[in-house]
Amino acid sequence: MAQVLEFKLPDLGEGLTEAEIVRWLVQVGDVVAVDQPVVEVETAKAMVEVPCPYGGVVTARFGEEGAELPVGAPLLTVAVGPPAAGGDAGESSKGSGNVLVGYGTSEAPARRRRVRPPTHPAPTAPTAPTAPTAHPAPTAQPAPTAQVAPPAPVASAAPPLRADAPVPVISPLVRRLARENGLDLRALAGSGPDGLILRADVEQAVRTAAAPAEVTAPQPSTVPAAPAPGTRIPLKGVRGAVADKLSRSRREIPDATCWVDADATELMRTRTAMNAAGGLKISLLALLARICTAALARFPELNSTVDMEAREVVRLDHVHLGFAAQTERGLVVPVVRDAHARDAEALTAEFARLTEAARAGTLTPAELTGGTFTLNNYGVFGVDGSTPIINHPEAAMLGVGRIVPKPWVHEGELAVRQVVQLSLTFDHRVCDGGTAGGFLRYVADCVEQPAVLLRSL
């Protein structure tokens, strides 16, 4: 007899808690092999093809294209038939073990133990209504906070868990968010599958706890305000991740910005001479990256991160250089690993590879995380200057404007030179203005006189 196995959205790593279904790769009734990709999903980091650890016939799919699913939600079910003569009885249902981060399949039915909230009977003692209801409360007894949108789960919405019962939450991000806001997860009712506590549940509980405690005065009638006119675009996927990260950066990092104009004429001549010598054509971004890594070797304070829980500045030993890349899916920041150990040719090749992957939407989560310093060449958009927002949790970002002919005093005479504006936004917790100014001045010196780099080669 065939055994029907349920395949759930696996843990995609990097603290991701949900994913959007972009494209189904199989239909109901299709026969799938072990480890065959069955769906393409988009996370806040990248596009990912999800392989199914079972072989058999697809009997059901859960979620339409464009729908968002939390980690642990069912994706599809597979009917696994009896083994062929001489075959292993558990071969198809056992799973391959070759799946994504944090999701083992060596024992398929129990690969992720989901804790179901205990189903205790409702308390008989009269309590104030807290769960959402289908109809508004009578005007004679107005409900508290009647003008607030439909409430999400709050502390009294679910029977309390036993002290020794596991909490129905699988995301470390959700646990940390609850811990930072002093919430007891055992008192929350999850809105996910089987009572799973999601990030939205914790955020709503935080908002509810912060709301004024007094009861809203009775109103003759409450008509919800009409939504503002215009097109609404959901903040999800890459765009949502960018919005969250930039908001967090502005909220947590006390940043400051300094800038300087530099004569890039000699840098452009140096690049021309290097490319005339043959071999791989060196990109301007690669030369700027090489200058950055040399500057960070002199000013390591800017290659660091801040651990506020430990109240420590952590200086990092390796330079993993992020760079801003504009794609059809939005702004992404791929990371060049160990940029300090690469020469101009190796940097050029890696920038080209990551840029192509970014435009194709095939960057992996590992290629989009772990940066220690970011280089942002916004000059490609035809602008001279900007005040970059630090890519949290990094400590600094160097912005480069367009290189354009301008009047410049060169060797005591007015001349037309190739001028660029450089700006540095830095976390004021890791260093003072003197260090930031020294870093930026060294970068400008290398741009104006590339021979200065010979000291660091």
Buried (B, 14 or more C-beta within 10 A) or exposed (E): EBBBBBBBBBBBBBBBBBBBBBEBBBEEEBEBEBBBEBBBBBBBBBBBBBBBBBBBBBBEBBBEEEEBBBBBBBBBBBBBBEEEEEEEEEBBBBBBBEBBEEBBBEEBEEBBEBBEBEEEEEEEEEEEEBEEEEEEEEEEEBBBBBEEEEBBBBBBBBBEBEEEEEBBBBBEBBBEBBEEEEBEBBBBBBBBBEBBBBBBBBBBBBBBEEEEEEEBEEEEEEEEEEEEEEEEEEEBBBBBBBBEBBEEBEEBBEBBBBBBBBBBBBBBEBBEEBEEEEEBEBBBBBBBBBBBBBBBEEBBBBBBBBEEEEEEBEBBEEBBBBBBBBBEBEBBBBBBBEBBEBEBBBBBBBBBEBBEBBBEBEBBBBBBBEBBBBBBBBBEEEEBBBEBBBBBBBBBBBBBBBBBEBEBEEEEEEEEBBBBBBBBBBBEBBBEEEBBBBBBBBBBBBBBBBEBBEEBE
